[in-house]
Amino acid sequence: MPPAAPASPVSAKSAGLRIAVVGAGIIGLSAALEMRARGADVVVYDSGTDLGAGATIRSAGMLGAAFEWAVEEDQKALAALARHAGMIWPDFAGRVERLAGGGIEFSREGALVVARTAAEISWIEDIAAACQARGLPVQRLTAAELKRLEPGLSDDIRGGLLLPEDRQVDSSLVLQRLGAALSRHGVGLRLGRKIERIVGGALFQTPDGDRFNRIVLATGAGALPEFVGPRGASLAHGLPVSVPVKGQMLALAAGAAMPRHVIHMREGYIAPKARWTLVGATSERGRQDVEVDRAAIADLRRRGALAVPALAQAEEVTSWAGVRPGTPDDAPLIGQTAIPGVFAALGHFRNGILFAPATAEIVADQAIDGKVSPLAAAFDPLRFDNGGEAPHSP
Ligand code: GLY
């Protein structure tokens, strides 16, 4: 008998449904957990041998539901998705920790936004005003109040904000715990298996001969598998070309001089974890290599040290580069593709960790229950489609 699905209302529509998720990053794993919770039989494939070896493991694990969207006037749908994701993250974190039997360093400290210059003071004022306009909690802090919260802040910091509902996790722990939770609850994890083609028909068949009613594509910045159907339709039909955005990151030794909160500066951020303090990140649009450039890493340290001077001398543990999976409008692609039964969960750009539980709900709603929530409509993966040849129906 297969292991029980984690407790959640099981949808009658999931009975007998077999779903293949392609991609074992946080998006694919979270979608798999949600669909399993709703009673589907789920298998996750990834060409890598480790979970989340693309953007997830290289991320800073920040859940910037307010910071990332506060001043993005033209991104209302994204702001709504971010807000919803921020609201459900505490439950998601609790669920993953409970199912896996271990923690993910979900921190409720909140995030600080700090300003040194007059231009930065005006920038944080804009963020505060935008948060207030949207009903997002925000607290203005004087330099002295900031110092009380973070004694290691530079004396040059003139003021800032506390965003109490912006949180963070350790991405690598999230991956480990999601993997454990899925294995314990009967989700197959087929790692090191590159799906080069999915053969279409009434059911989809993967190269290992297994058959599925639904496919969820969660390949991040990686290539989509090929699809071979009766009319040779491509899985990429109607989807925009992915926009890679390289990010380089520095990890410094943790220690007493390091901050406790996520700290956003105008140019970059500091994200302290138990095992190290991350300083990020470059944003290099169009770059998909993962080469580390020493000058860029030195610049991250220099910028971080303007906010927290101890960063200038802290020991470097490591540094790395990753590729954010961007899209032409910076919004994710979530929902049914041009091929019925194939769903996208792609293009989460800077916020895959934040969006993961919200995307998981949207994918499960659509793939299992056939429902498109109002929150999801703006992320239709076919919104860039210029009306090419119609796809085949399985
Ligand atoms: N979300 C932070 C980054 O993409 O660097």
Boltz pocket constraint, residues with backbone or C-beta under 6 A from the ligand:
constraints:
  - pocket:
      binder: B
      contacts: [[A, 60], [A, 62], [A, 247], [A, 280], [A, 281], [A, 282], [A, 324], [A, 349], [A, 350], [A, 351]]
      max_distance: 6.0
